[in-house]
Amino acid sequence: MKNILLIIVVIIAVVLGGLWGKTIVDKSKAEKDLKQQLSIQKKSLDLKTAELSVANKEVVTHKAKAKKAIAELKATREGQLSAAKDAISKRDNQIIEHKKIAQDLQTKLATLNKQLEVSQADLAAKDTKVANLNQVISGKDTKIEGLNKNIVSWKDKEKIATKLAETYQKLLLENKIPIEPKKKFAGNVLTIHKDPDFLIVDIGLKENLPVGQELKVVRDNHFVGKVEIQKLLDEDENLSYAVVKSLVDDNNPIKEGDIVNN
């Protein structure tokens, strides 16, 4: 009985030992498999961790770049905005200045328009005056032309009168007829004419002034020169034409108002 029990115990022990050995083998294998899986998973995890780290670094780099780009963009926009504000301010100032210049120009234009109106009025008045003067000049030119013709005639008559005077002088001397003492004549130079040169004195037929009479010209008690009567005016017995015979000083010509006498 003891033997049977011992055999049973041995059998049970063998069975249990076999089961335990198998269990240990299976456990060891399972542990080994688990370790391999854990190792593989750890490697995979390490790889993913490394990839994640790289990805995090890239994210950080991209964030830094994005932040820098945003800062640069912001700075650029702020600079552009500041430049735009400065340009707008400058243009506003220019507009104000141009408006002021335009106002000044308008004021000056208004002043110039008034001056133009005054100048046009003055010009119209001067044109009228010039037209009147031209009429006067035309009349004087006509009169001078007539006087020039008269002067030519007077010169011819002067030659005849000179010859008659010389003849009369000879007759007086031959017949011993006493010559009347010289008559005194006195007057003033009224006007002086140029080209041809002649002047008008305020003595003539009324004073029995003879043609060819020489008269002295005096100014401020100083002798200026001599003139000779060329023609007596029939239309005005108080006037006559004369020409300059001589001057004391060519730079001191006869003037209107000078005294003439003999």
Sequence and secondary structure as in RCSB ss.txt:
>XXXX:A:sequence
MKNILLIIVVIIAVVLGGLWGKTIVDKSKAEKDLKQQLSIQKKSLDLKTAELSVANKEVVTHKAKAKKAIAELKA
TREGQLSAAKDAISKRDNQIIEHKKIAQDLQTKLATLNKQLEVSQADLAAKDTKVANLNQVISGKDTKIEGLNKN
IVSWKDKEKIATKLAETYQKLLLENKIPIEPKKKFAGNVLTIHKDPDFLIVDIGLKENLPVGQELKVVRDNHFVG
KVEIQKLLDEDENLSYAVVKSLVDDNNPIKEGDIVNN
>XXXX:A:secstr
 HHHHHHHHHHHHHHHHHHHHHHHHHHHHHHHHHHHHHHHHHHHHHHHHHHHHHHHHHHHHHHHHHHHHHHHHHH
HHHHHHHHHHHHHHHHHHHHHHHHHHHHHHHHHHHHHHHHHHHHHHHHHHHHHHHHHHHHHHHHHHHHHHHHHHH
HHHHHHHHHHHHHHHHHHHHHHHHHT         EEEEEEEETTTTEEEES  GGGT  TT EEEEEETTEEEE
EEEEEEE SS TT EEEEEEEES TTS   TT EEE 
